[in-house]
Amino acid sequence: MKIHTNITKVLQMETVEPKKFIEWNQDFSVGIEELDNHHKELIHLINSLQEAIDADAGVEKIAEVITELFNYANYHFGAEEALFQIRDYPLAQEHCEKHLEFRKDLAEHRDMVEAEIDFARLNLLSYLQLWWTNHILQEDKKYVAYLSG
């Protein structure tokens, strides 16, 4: 019975977890546990967004995840900016401007997704992957020695 054999093979296969869009690794660590945990949560939210897009979730569900990401990014930026102020970080203004740019860009991407513009979902994912990996690995790394010491 060929059908029975194929079903048995499928049932015996191990469940494989889907590959994450962005995978956390130690290179992302800024050495401040609170901020590392924030970055992990942001990566988790981006991966959740990618899963919703891959599952072809409706606009409402995707917009919900984008809003959650936007709100959490604001929370994270607030924590970073408070540390900048406490430690009188000399590059704070430049860094905060990048945060403002992200907020503006994410809102624009959200609007395009909600308007169901072609490729808006893929453009959003590409933007988030590039922005967050570059921001953490380049911009956030600039404050590591200053805020950790």
GULUMZA-448592 format. One record per atom (N, C-alpha, C): residue number from 1; atom name; x, y, z. Coordinates in Angstrom, 2 decimals. Each point is the difference from the previous one (the first is absolute). Layout:
BEGIN
<atom NUM; "CA"; <X; Y; Z>>
...
//
This chain:
BEGIN
<atom 1; "N"; <0.84; -1.18; 0.00>>
<atom 1; "CA"; <-0.84; 1.18; 0.00>>
<atom 1; "C"; <0.88; 1.24; 0.00>>
<atom 2; "N"; <0.15; 0.56; -1.15>>
<atom 2; "CA"; <0.88; 1.14; -0.17>>
<atom 2; "C"; <-0.48; 1.21; 0.79>>
<atom 3; "N"; <-1.28; 0.31; -0.01>>
<atom 3; "CA"; <-0.53; 1.17; 0.72>>
<atom 3; "C"; <0.25; -0.15; 1.49>>
<atom 4; "N"; <-0.27; -1.17; 0.56>>
<atom 4; "CA"; <0.22; -0.24; 1.42>>
<atom 4; "C"; <1.47; 0.18; 0.37>>
<atom 5; "N"; <0.89; -0.49; -0.83>>
<atom 5; "CA"; <1.43; 0.13; 0.24>>
<atom 5; "C"; <0.42; 1.46; -0.01>>
<atom 6; "N"; <-0.51; 0.78; -0.94>>
<atom 6; "CA"; <0.34; 1.42; -0.07>>
<atom 6; "C"; <-0.51; 0.76; 1.21>>
<atom 7; "N"; <-1.21; -0.31; 0.43>>
<atom 7; "CA"; <-0.56; 0.67; 1.19>>
<atom 7; "C"; <0.84; -0.34; 1.22>>
<atom 8; "N"; <0.38; -1.26; 0.13>>
<atom 8; "CA"; <0.82; -0.42; 1.13>>
<atom 8; "C"; <1.34; 0.74; 0.00>>
<atom 9; "N"; <0.60; 0.16; -1.17>>
<atom 9; "CA"; <1.27; 0.74; -0.10>>
<atom 9; "C"; <-0.18; 1.44; 0.43>>
<atom 10; "N"; <-1.08; 0.62; -0.43>>
<atom 10; "CA"; <-0.26; 1.40; 0.37>>
<atom 10; "C"; <-0.20; 0.11; 1.51>>
<atom 11; "N"; <-0.76; -0.91; 0.59>>
<atom 11; "CA"; <-0.25; 0.04; 1.43>>
<atom 11; "C"; <1.26; -0.25; 0.82>>
<atom 12; "N"; <0.95; -0.76; -0.56>>
<atom 12; "CA"; <1.23; -0.31; 0.71>>
<atom 12; "C"; <1.05; 1.10; -0.12>>
<atom 13; "N"; <-0.21; 0.93; -0.91>>
<atom 13; "CA"; <0.98; 1.07; -0.18>>
<atom 13; "C"; <0.04; 0.88; 1.24>>
<atom 14; "N"; <1.19; 0.43; 0.32>>
<atom 14; "CA"; <0.14; 0.91; 1.13>>
<atom 14; "C"; <-0.56; 1.36; -0.38>>
<atom 15; "N"; <-0.56; 0.66; 0.98>>
<atom 15; "CA"; <-0.49; 1.35; -0.23>>
<atom 15; "C"; <1.21; 0.93; -0.04>>
<atom 16; "N"; <0.10; 0.75; -1.06>>
<atom 16; "CA"; <1.12; 0.91; -0.19>>
<atom 16; "C"; <-0.52; 1.42; 0.21>>
<atom 17; "N"; <0.67; 0.71; 0.89>>
<atom 17; "CA"; <-0.39; 1.38; 0.25>>
<atom 17; "C"; <0.42; 0.86; -1.18>>
<atom 18; "N"; <-0.91; 0.88; -0.44>>
<atom 18; "CA"; <0.35; 0.84; -1.16>>
<atom 18; "C"; <1.19; 0.92; 0.32>>
<atom 19; "N"; <0.78; 0.31; -1.00>>
<atom 19; "CA"; <1.16; 0.87; 0.16>>
<atom 19; "C"; <-0.47; 1.41; 0.33>>
<atom 20; "N"; <0.66; 0.60; 0.94>>
<atom 20; "CA"; <-0.34; 1.35; 0.40>>
<atom 20; "C"; <0.56; 0.99; -1.01>>
<atom 21; "N"; <-0.71; 1.07; -0.20>>
<atom 21; "CA"; <0.39; 1.05; -0.94>>
<atom 21; "C"; <1.30; 0.66; 0.48>>
<atom 22; "N"; <0.03; 0.34; 1.29>>
<atom 22; "CA"; <1.21; 0.53; 0.62>>
<atom 22; "C"; <0.30; -0.90; 1.19>>
<atom 23; "N"; <1.20; -0.48; 0.09>>
<atom 23; "CA"; <0.39; -0.90; 1.07>>
<atom 23; "C"; <0.90; 0.77; 0.98>>
<atom 24; "N"; <-0.39; 0.03; 1.29>>
<atom 24; "CA"; <0.84; 0.64; 1.01>>
<atom 24; "C"; <1.30; -0.77; 0.14>>
<atom 25; "N"; <1.10; 0.75; 0.11>>
<atom 25; "CA"; <1.28; -0.62; 0.33>>
<atom 25; "C"; <0.80; 0.98; 0.85>>
<atom 26; "N"; <1.06; -0.46; 0.58>>
<atom 26; "CA"; <0.79; 0.82; 0.93>>
<atom 26; "C"; <0.56; 1.26; -0.64>>
<atom 27; "N"; <0.15; 0.03; -1.29>>
<atom 27; "CA"; <0.49; 1.21; -0.67>>
<atom 27; "C"; <-0.94; 1.18; 0.24>>
<atom 28; "N"; <-1.27; -0.29; 0.25>>
<atom 28; "CA"; <-0.98; 1.06; 0.24>>
<atom 28; "C"; <0.08; 0.56; 1.43>>
<atom 29; "N"; <0.67; -0.69; 0.89>>
<atom 29; "CA"; <0.04; 0.43; 1.39>>
<atom 29; "C"; <0.72; 1.34; 0.16>>
<atom 30; "N"; <-0.63; 0.88; 0.78>>
<atom 30; "CA"; <0.63; 1.27; 0.34>>
<atom 30; "C"; <0.54; -0.03; 1.43>>
<atom 31; "N"; <-0.11; -1.16; 0.65>>
<atom 31; "CA"; <0.56; -0.16; 1.33>>
<atom 31; "C"; <-0.84; 0.61; 1.11>>
<atom 32; "N"; <-1.18; 0.47; -0.32>>
<atom 32; "CA"; <-0.92; 0.54; 1.00>>
<atom 32; "C"; <-1.24; -0.88; -0.08>>
<atom 33; "N"; <-0.21; -0.81; 1.02>>
<atom 33; "CA"; <-1.02; -1.05; -0.05>>
<atom 33; "C"; <-1.38; 0.54; -0.38>>
<atom 34; "N"; <-0.40; 1.10; 0.59>>
<atom 34; "CA"; <-1.32; 0.57; -0.31>>
<atom 34; "C"; <-0.13; 0.31; -1.49>>
<atom 35; "N"; <1.00; 0.64; -0.57>>
<atom 35; "CA"; <-0.06; 0.36; -1.42>>
<atom 35; "C"; <0.12; -1.23; -0.89>>
<atom 36; "N"; <0.82; -0.98; 0.41>>
<atom 36; "CA"; <0.07; -1.25; -0.76>>
<atom 36; "C"; <-1.36; -0.68; -0.02>>
<atom 37; "N"; <-0.68; -0.01; 1.14>>
<atom 37; "CA"; <-1.33; -0.61; 0.06>>
<atom 37; "C"; <-0.99; 0.76; -0.89>>
<atom 38; "N"; <0.12; 1.31; -0.04>>
<atom 38; "CA"; <-0.84; 0.79; -0.91>>
<atom 38; "C"; <0.26; -0.39; -1.45>>
<atom 39; "N"; <1.28; -0.10; -0.34>>
<atom 39; "CA"; <0.36; -0.36; -1.38>>
<atom 39; "C"; <-0.54; -1.40; -0.35>>
<atom 40; "N"; <0.08; -0.92; 0.95>>
<atom 40; "CA"; <-0.53; -1.35; -0.23>>
<atom 40; "C"; <-1.51; 0.07; -0.26>>
<atom 41; "N"; <-0.71; 0.81; 0.77>>
<atom 41; "CA"; <-1.45; 0.12; -0.19>>
<atom 41; "C"; <-0.32; 0.66; -1.34>>
<atom 42; "N"; <0.77; 1.00; -0.39>>
<atom 42; "CA"; <-0.21; 0.63; -1.31>>
<atom 42; "C"; <0.21; -1.00; -1.13>>
<atom 43; "N"; <1.03; -0.81; 0.12>>
<atom 43; "CA"; <0.26; -1.04; -1.00>>
<atom 43; "C"; <-1.15; -1.00; -0.02>>
<atom 44; "N"; <-0.48; -0.36; 1.19>>
<atom 44; "CA"; <-1.15; -0.90; 0.08>>
<atom 44; "C"; <-1.22; 0.58; -0.72>>
<atom 45; "N"; <-0.26; 1.29; 0.20>>
<atom 45; "CA"; <-1.14; 0.65; -0.65>>
<atom 45; "C"; <0.17; 0.05; -1.52>>
<atom 46; "N"; <1.22; 0.26; -0.45>>
<atom 46; "CA"; <0.26; 0.01; -1.45>>
<atom 46; "C"; <-0.22; -1.40; -0.57>>
<atom 47; "N"; <0.45; -1.02; 0.72>>
<atom 47; "CA"; <-0.22; -1.37; -0.44>>
<atom 47; "C"; <-1.50; -0.35; 0.00>>
<atom 48; "N"; <-0.74; 0.51; 0.97>>
<atom 48; "CA"; <-1.45; -0.20; 0.03>>
<atom 48; "C"; <-0.66; 0.65; -1.20>>
<atom 49; "N"; <0.48; 1.17; -0.34>>
<atom 49; "CA"; <-0.52; 0.69; -1.18>>
<atom 49; "C"; <0.28; -0.80; -1.26>>
<atom 50; "N"; <1.21; -0.51; -0.10>>
<atom 50; "CA"; <0.38; -0.82; -1.15>>
<atom 50; "C"; <-0.89; -1.24; -0.09>>
<atom 51; "N"; <-0.28; -0.64; 1.14>>
<atom 51; "CA"; <-0.87; -1.17; 0.01>>
<atom 51; "C"; <-1.41; 0.36; -0.45>>
<atom 52; "N"; <-0.51; 1.13; 0.46>>
<atom 52; "CA"; <-1.34; 0.44; -0.40>>
<atom 52; "C"; <-0.06; 0.28; -1.50>>
<atom 53; "N"; <1.04; 0.61; -0.52>>
<atom 53; "CA"; <0.05; 0.30; -1.43>>
<atom 53; "C"; <0.12; -1.29; -0.81>>
<atom 54; "N"; <0.86; -0.92; 0.46>>
<atom 54; "CA"; <0.14; -1.28; -0.69>>
<atom 54; "C"; <-1.30; -0.80; 0.00>>
<atom 55; "N"; <-0.77; 0.14; 1.07>>
<atom 55; "CA"; <-1.27; -0.71; 0.12>>
<atom 55; "C"; <-1.11; 0.73; -0.76>>
<atom 56; "N"; <0.35; 1.10; -0.64>>
<atom 56; "CA"; <-0.96; 0.83; -0.74>>
<atom 56; "C"; <-1.16; 0.43; 0.90>>
<atom 57; "N"; <0.37; 0.41; 1.22>>
<atom 57; "CA"; <-1.00; 0.50; 0.94>>
<atom 57; "C"; <-0.62; 1.27; -0.59>>
<atom 58; "N"; <-1.17; 0.30; 0.44>>
<atom 58; "CA"; <-0.69; 1.19; -0.49>>
<atom 58; "C"; <0.70; 1.27; 0.43>>
<atom 59; "N"; <-0.40; 1.08; -0.64>>
<atom 59; "CA"; <0.59; 1.32; 0.28>>
<atom 59; "C"; <-0.17; 0.37; 1.47>>
<atom 60; "N"; <-1.14; -0.33; 0.58>>
<atom 60; "CA"; <-0.25; 0.36; 1.41>>
<atom 60; "C"; <1.01; -0.67; 0.93>>
<atom 61; "N"; <0.26; -1.28; -0.21>>
<atom 61; "CA"; <0.95; -0.74; 0.85>>
<atom 61; "C"; <1.41; 0.55; -0.18>>
<atom 62; "N"; <0.39; 0.26; -1.23>>
<atom 62; "CA"; <1.34; 0.52; -0.26>>
<atom 62; "C"; <0.14; 1.40; 0.59>>
<atom 63; "N"; <-1.01; 0.83; -0.14>>
<atom 63; "CA"; <0.03; 1.35; 0.58>>
<atom 63; "C"; <0.09; -0.08; 1.52>>
<atom 64; "N"; <-0.64; -1.00; 0.59>>
<atom 64; "CA"; <0.05; -0.19; 1.45>>
<atom 64; "C"; <1.44; -0.30; 0.45>>
<atom 65; "N"; <0.69; -0.86; -0.73>>
<atom 65; "CA"; <1.39; -0.34; 0.34>>
<atom 65; "C"; <0.90; 1.21; -0.22>>
<atom 66; "N"; <-0.24; 0.76; -1.06>>
<atom 66; "CA"; <0.79; 1.21; -0.25>>
<atom 66; "C"; <-0.19; 0.99; 1.14>>
<atom 67; "N"; <-1.23; 0.16; 0.47>>
<atom 67; "CA"; <-0.28; 0.91; 1.12>>
<atom 67; "C"; <0.71; -0.46; 1.26>>
<atom 68; "N"; <-0.02; -1.30; 0.25>>
<atom 68; "CA"; <0.70; -0.55; 1.16>>
<atom 68; "C"; <1.51; 0.28; -0.11>>
<atom 69; "N"; <0.55; -0.19; -1.19>>
<atom 69; "CA"; <1.41; 0.28; -0.24>>
<atom 69; "C"; <0.30; 1.48; 0.20>>
<atom 70; "N"; <-0.85; 0.86; -0.53>>
<atom 70; "CA"; <0.17; 1.45; 0.13>>
<atom 70; "C"; <0.00; 0.40; 1.48>>
<atom 71; "N"; <-0.97; -0.51; 0.75>>
<atom 71; "CA"; <-0.11; 0.33; 1.42>>
<atom 71; "C"; <1.20; -0.50; 0.79>>
<atom 72; "N"; <0.45; -1.21; -0.31>>
<atom 72; "CA"; <1.15; -0.54; 0.73>>
<atom 72; "C"; <1.27; 0.75; -0.37>>
<atom 73; "N"; <0.14; 0.37; -1.25>>
<atom 73; "CA"; <1.17; 0.78; -0.42>>
<atom 73; "C"; <0.03; 1.33; 0.76>>
<atom 74; "N"; <-1.16; 0.63; 0.15>>
<atom 74; "CA"; <-0.07; 1.25; 0.77>>
<atom 74; "C"; <0.43; -0.21; 1.45>>
<atom 75; "N"; <-0.46; -1.09; 0.59>>
<atom 75; "CA"; <0.38; -0.34; 1.37>>
<atom 75; "C"; <1.52; -0.18; 0.08>>
<atom 76; "N"; <0.56; -0.76; -0.94>>
<atom 76; "CA"; <1.44; -0.23; -0.03>>
<atom 76; "C"; <0.78; 1.29; -0.19>>
<atom 77; "N"; <-0.43; 0.81; -0.97>>
<atom 77; "CA"; <0.68; 1.27; -0.25>>
<atom 77; "C"; <-0.03; 0.88; 1.25>>
<atom 78; "N"; <-1.11; 0.00; 0.70>>
<atom 78; "CA"; <-0.10; 0.78; 1.23>>
<atom 78; "C"; <1.02; -0.44; 1.04>>
<atom 79; "N"; <0.17; -1.31; 0.13>>
<atom 79; "CA"; <0.98; -0.54; 0.96>>
<atom 79; "C"; <1.42; 0.39; -0.40>>
<atom 80; "N"; <0.31; -0.14; -1.28>>
<atom 80; "CA"; <1.33; 0.39; -0.47>>
<atom 80; "C"; <0.24; 1.49; 0.25>>
<atom 81; "N"; <-0.97; 0.81; -0.38>>
<atom 81; "CA"; <0.16; 1.45; 0.10>>
<atom 81; "C"; <0.11; 0.45; 1.45>>
<atom 82; "N"; <-0.66; -0.69; 0.92>>
<atom 82; "CA"; <0.14; 0.31; 1.42>>
<atom 82; "C"; <1.43; -0.29; 0.47>>
<atom 83; "N"; <0.56; -1.12; -0.46>>
<atom 83; "CA"; <1.40; -0.32; 0.33>>
<atom 83; "C"; <0.95; 1.04; -0.58>>
<atom 84; "N"; <-0.29; 0.44; -1.21>>
<atom 84; "CA"; <0.85; 1.03; -0.63>>
<atom 84; "C"; <0.04; 1.25; 0.88>>
<atom 85; "N"; <-1.17; 0.37; 0.49>>
<atom 85; "CA"; <-0.09; 1.22; 0.81>>
<atom 85; "C"; <0.73; -0.17; 1.34>>
<atom 86; "N"; <-0.21; -1.14; 0.63>>
<atom 86; "CA"; <0.65; -0.27; 1.29>>
<atom 86; "C"; <1.52; 0.02; -0.13>>
<atom 87; "N"; <0.52; -0.60; -1.08>>
<atom 87; "CA"; <1.45; -0.10; -0.21>>
<atom 87; "C"; <0.58; 1.14; -0.83>>
<atom 88; "N"; <-0.87; 0.94; -0.39>>
<atom 88; "CA"; <0.42; 1.13; -0.83>>
<atom 88; "C"; <0.77; -0.49; -1.24>>
<atom 89; "N"; <-0.63; -0.92; -0.72>>
<atom 89; "CA"; <0.59; -0.61; -1.19>>
<atom 89; "C"; <0.19; 1.05; -1.08>>
<atom 90; "N"; <1.21; 0.21; -0.50>>
<atom 90; "CA"; <0.27; 1.09; -0.93>>
<atom 90; "C"; <-0.65; -0.17; -1.39>>
<atom 91; "N"; <-0.32; -1.22; -0.40>>
<atom 91; "CA"; <-0.63; -0.22; -1.31>>
<atom 91; "C"; <-1.51; -0.20; 0.12>>
<atom 92; "N"; <-0.56; 0.43; 1.13>>
<atom 92; "CA"; <-1.43; -0.23; 0.25>>
<atom 92; "C"; <-0.89; 0.65; -1.05>>
<atom 93; "N"; <0.25; 1.23; -0.34>>
<atom 93; "CA"; <-0.87; 0.69; -0.96>>
<atom 93; "C"; <-0.02; -0.71; -1.35>>
<atom 94; "N"; <1.18; -0.36; -0.49>>
<atom 94; "CA"; <0.11; -0.71; -1.28>>
<atom 94; "C"; <-0.76; -1.34; 0.06>>
<atom 95; "N"; <0.15; -0.71; 1.11>>
<atom 95; "CA"; <-0.64; -1.29; 0.17>>
<atom 95; "C"; <-1.53; 0.16; 0.07>>
<atom 96; "N"; <-0.44; 1.00; 0.76>>
<atom 96; "CA"; <-1.44; 0.24; 0.15>>
<atom 96; "C"; <-0.64; 0.39; -1.33>>
<atom 97; "N"; <0.74; 0.69; -0.84>>
<atom 97; "CA"; <-0.51; 0.35; -1.34>>
<atom 97; "C"; <-0.25; -1.27; -0.82>>
<atom 98; "N"; <0.82; -0.99; 0.17>>
<atom 98; "CA"; <-0.20; -1.28; -0.70>>
<atom 98; "C"; <-1.27; -0.68; 0.51>>
<atom 99; "N"; <-0.27; 0.12; 1.30>>
<atom 99; "CA"; <-1.24; -0.53; 0.55>>
<atom 99; "C"; <-1.22; 0.69; -0.62>>
<atom 100; "N"; <0.07; 1.31; -0.11>>
<atom 100; "CA"; <-1.10; 0.76; -0.62>>
<atom 100; "C"; <-0.21; -0.42; -1.46>>
<atom 101; "N"; <1.10; -0.19; -0.70>>
<atom 101; "CA"; <-0.06; -0.43; -1.40>>
<atom 101; "C"; <-0.68; -1.37; -0.11>>
<atom 102; "N"; <0.34; -0.91; 0.92>>
<atom 102; "CA"; <-0.63; -1.32; -0.01>>
<atom 102; "C"; <-1.50; 0.12; 0.21>>
<atom 103; "N"; <-0.42; 0.79; 0.97>>
<atom 103; "CA"; <-1.43; 0.16; 0.27>>
<atom 103; "C"; <-0.74; 0.49; -1.25>>
<atom 104; "N"; <0.58; 0.99; -0.65>>
<atom 104; "CA"; <-0.61; 0.56; -1.22>>
<atom 104; "C"; <-0.05; -1.05; -1.10>>
<atom 105; "N"; <1.10; -0.68; -0.22>>
<atom 105; "CA"; <0.07; -1.01; -1.06>>
<atom 105; "C"; <-0.96; -1.16; 0.27>>
<atom 106; "N"; <-0.08; -0.46; 1.25>>
<atom 106; "CA"; <-0.89; -1.11; 0.32>>
<atom 106; "C"; <-1.45; 0.41; -0.22>>
<atom 107; "N"; <-0.34; 1.22; 0.37>>
<atom 107; "CA"; <-1.37; 0.48; -0.23>>
<atom 107; "C"; <-0.32; 0.03; -1.49>>
<atom 108; "N"; <0.95; 0.43; -0.81>>
<atom 108; "CA"; <-0.21; 0.02; -1.45>>
<atom 108; "C"; <-0.17; -1.41; -0.56>>
<atom 109; "N"; <0.83; -0.92; 0.45>>
<atom 109; "CA"; <-0.12; -1.39; -0.44>>
<atom 109; "C"; <-1.34; -0.58; 0.43>>
<atom 110; "N"; <-0.41; 0.28; 1.24>>
<atom 110; "CA"; <-1.30; -0.48; 0.49>>
<atom 110; "C"; <-1.13; 0.49; -0.90>>
<atom 111; "N"; <0.05; 1.29; -0.34>>
<atom 111; "CA"; <-1.04; 0.58; -0.86>>
<atom 111; "C"; <-0.04; -0.69; -1.37>>
<atom 112; "N"; <1.15; -0.33; -0.55>>
<atom 112; "CA"; <0.04; -0.68; -1.30>>
<atom 112; "C"; <-0.55; -1.42; 0.11>>
<atom 113; "N"; <0.32; -0.69; 1.10>>
<atom 113; "CA"; <-0.53; -1.34; 0.22>>
<atom 113; "C"; <-1.52; 0.06; 0.12>>
<atom 114; "N"; <-0.51; 0.96; 0.78>>
<atom 114; "CA"; <-1.44; 0.13; 0.19>>
<atom 114; "C"; <-0.71; 0.38; -1.29>>
<atom 115; "N"; <0.69; 0.72; -0.88>>
<atom 115; "CA"; <-0.57; 0.36; -1.30>>
<atom 115; "C"; <0.14; -1.14; -1.00>>
<atom 116; "N"; <0.62; -1.09; 0.44>>
<atom 116; "CA"; <0.21; -1.20; -0.82>>
<atom 116; "C"; <0.74; 0.30; -1.31>>
<atom 117; "N"; <1.00; 0.85; 0.11>>
<atom 117; "CA"; <0.85; 0.33; -1.14>>
<atom 117; "C"; <0.90; -1.20; -0.30>>
<atom 118; "N"; <0.15; -0.32; -1.29>>
<atom 118; "CA"; <0.84; -1.13; -0.41>>
<atom 118; "C"; <1.38; 0.09; 0.65>>
<atom 119; "N"; <0.46; -1.12; 0.47>>
<atom 119; "CA"; <1.33; -0.16; 0.59>>
<atom 119; "C"; <0.21; 0.75; 1.32>>
<atom 120; "N"; <-1.05; 0.63; 0.53>>
<atom 120; "CA"; <0.16; 0.75; 1.25>>
<atom 120; "C"; <0.43; -0.90; 1.15>>
<atom 121; "N"; <-0.55; -1.20; 0.06>>
<atom 121; "CA"; <0.35; -0.93; 1.09>>
<atom 121; "C"; <1.46; -0.42; -0.09>>
<atom 122; "N"; <0.43; -0.36; -1.20>>
<atom 122; "CA"; <1.40; -0.42; -0.17>>
<atom 122; "C"; <0.95; 1.17; 0.23>>
<atom 123; "N"; <-0.38; 1.18; -0.46>>
<atom 123; "CA"; <0.84; 1.19; 0.24>>
<atom 123; "C"; <0.12; 0.28; 1.49>>
<atom 124; "N"; <-1.09; -0.17; 0.72>>
<atom 124; "CA"; <0.01; 0.22; 1.45>>
<atom 124; "C"; <0.96; -0.98; 0.67>>
<atom 125; "N"; <-0.09; -1.27; -0.35>>
<atom 125; "CA"; <0.90; -0.99; 0.61>>
<atom 125; "C"; <1.46; 0.29; -0.31>>
<atom 126; "N"; <0.28; 0.34; -1.24>>
<atom 126; "CA"; <1.38; 0.34; -0.39>>
<atom 126; "C"; <0.50; 1.20; 0.79>>
<atom 127; "N"; <-0.85; 1.01; 0.10>>
<atom 127; "CA"; <0.36; 1.21; 0.74>>
<atom 127; "C"; <0.31; -0.35; 1.46>>
<atom 128; "N"; <-0.89; -0.76; 0.64>>
<atom 128; "CA"; <0.19; -0.34; 1.41>>
<atom 128; "C"; <1.27; -0.81; 0.22>>
<atom 129; "N"; <0.24; -0.97; -0.84>>
<atom 129; "CA"; <1.20; -0.83; 0.14>>
<atom 129; "C"; <1.26; 0.86; -0.13>>
<atom 130; "N"; <0.04; 0.81; -1.02>>
<atom 130; "CA"; <1.17; 0.84; -0.24>>
<atom 130; "C"; <0.17; 1.05; 1.09>>
<atom 131; "N"; <-1.09; 0.69; 0.34>>
<atom 131; "CA"; <0.09; 1.08; 0.97>>
<atom 131; "C"; <0.44; -0.52; 1.36>>
<atom 132; "N"; <-0.66; -1.04; 0.50>>
<atom 132; "CA"; <0.32; -0.47; 1.36>>
<atom 132; "C"; <1.38; -0.64; 0.09>>
<atom 133; "N"; <0.37; -0.79; -0.98>>
<atom 133; "CA"; <1.34; -0.60; 0.08>>
<atom 133; "C"; <1.07; 1.09; -0.08>>
<atom 134; "N"; <-0.16; 0.95; -0.91>>
<atom 134; "CA"; <0.97; 1.10; -0.09>>
<atom 134; "C"; <-0.03; 0.87; 1.24>>
<atom 135; "N"; <-1.18; 0.29; 0.51>>
<atom 135; "CA"; <-0.11; 0.88; 1.16>>
<atom 135; "C"; <0.68; -0.62; 1.22>>
<atom 136; "N"; <-0.28; -1.26; 0.25>>
<atom 136; "CA"; <0.60; -0.64; 1.16>>
<atom 136; "C"; <1.50; -0.18; -0.19>>
<atom 137; "N"; <0.38; -0.53; -1.14>>
<atom 137; "CA"; <1.41; -0.35; -0.22>>
<atom 137; "C"; <0.90; 1.21; -0.23>>
<atom 138; "N"; <-0.58; 1.12; -0.45>>
<atom 138; "CA"; <0.82; 1.19; -0.25>>
<atom 138; "C"; <-0.30; 1.12; 0.99>>
<atom 139; "N"; <-1.22; 0.48; 0.02>>
<atom 139; "CA"; <-0.34; 1.15; 0.84>>
<atom 139; "C"; <0.03; -0.33; 1.49>>
<atom 140; "N"; <-0.66; -1.09; 0.38>>
<atom 140; "CA"; <-0.03; -0.35; 1.42>>
<atom 140; "C"; <1.38; -0.39; 0.52>>
<atom 141; "N"; <0.81; -0.61; -0.84>>
<atom 141; "CA"; <1.35; -0.39; 0.44>>
<atom 141; "C"; <0.85; 1.22; 0.35>>
<atom 142; "N"; <-0.34; 1.16; -0.54>>
<atom 142; "CA"; <0.75; 1.22; 0.31>>
<atom 142; "C"; <-0.13; 0.37; 1.48>>
<atom 143; "N"; <-1.13; -0.32; 0.62>>
<atom 143; "CA"; <-0.19; 0.40; 1.40>>
<atom 143; "C"; <0.45; -1.06; 1.01>>
<atom 144; "N"; <0.37; -1.18; -0.47>>
<atom 144; "CA"; <0.31; -1.10; 0.90>>
<atom 144; "C"; <1.05; 0.40; 1.04>>
<atom 145; "N"; <1.15; 0.43; -0.44>>
<atom 145; "CA"; <1.08; 0.35; 0.94>>
<atom 145; "C"; <-0.40; 1.18; 0.89>>
<atom 146; "N"; <-0.73; 0.92; -0.56>>
<atom 146; "CA"; <-0.37; 1.20; 0.74>>
<atom 146; "C"; <-1.05; -0.28; 1.08>>
<atom 147; "N"; <-1.02; -0.78; -0.31>>
<atom 147; "CA"; <-1.07; -0.26; 0.95>>
<atom 147; "C"; <0.32; -1.15; 0.96>>
<atom 148; "N"; <0.86; -0.90; -0.41>>
<atom 148; "CA"; <0.33; -1.15; 0.84>>
<atom 148; "C"; <1.01; 0.34; 1.08>>
<atom 149; "N"; <0.83; 0.97; -0.27>>
<atom 149; "CA"; <1.10; 0.33; 0.91>>
<atom 149; "C"; <-0.34; 0.82; 1.18>>
//
